[in-house]
């Protein structure tokens, strides 16, 4: 079998796999396996445009190392144009901007080993001769650490050179604004979507908008707290999200038919990625990009 024949065969199987998940959830389903950067915005929009007979709900199967918060916002605005009810399925992990994206949903489905991450936004910064994506909070914390050493007269010559070359006040302010921007997104999305049906357990009355916003701020603060997670790349598994962050997560294994459909699709999907040697792929029943 030629490589192209194998790709077409697996592509057909992926389409059938997505259809099974769609039937279980009664939702349209698309897959995003990619960094959350501007280059996927148009691809994602094209994929949704090709769904002519849309269901009322959409589910996103998501895996990403993270990316750019404004891109996450644009993806949310695009999907909310067509769908009022959106779920995210995390078969493996969705970090940083992927976590921000997942928290825009009405529901999040995760397996026992699935993970989200801290929401420390990544900012494009020139380091040496190259532009690189750096975690904003880590950048600010490093600057604060060097300032503290300077005040204590313990700053080494190498650290002084780093401080002089890598940090400037306008850039620090830009980084701080980016952190507040991601928090604002979570305040809006969590209160409007994830917490929309939240009721008081004692009275049975719906929580007020102020209560939902306050709770959303608490979630944003803890997911952005390096004193809690210590590392931008820290994986926060379902148990910690439920017990420490106090977020309601839907367990994939609670619906065995759904679990079987997702497991089967995801195994085939990973095999397909190995075949095409790609780290960026979008998939729906209409096309794969």
PyMOL commands that set and color helices and strands:
alter all, ss='L'
color gray80, all
select helices_A, chain A and resi 3-25+38-49+69-82+97-102+136-151+157-166+169-194+209-223+226-229+238-243+252-254+256-276
alter helices_A, ss='H'
color red, helices_A
select strands_A, chain A and resi 28-33+57-63+85-90+93-94+107-110+115-117+122-127+130-135+235-237+250-251+281-283
alter strands_A, ss='S'
color yellow, strands_A
deselect
rebuild
show_as cartoon
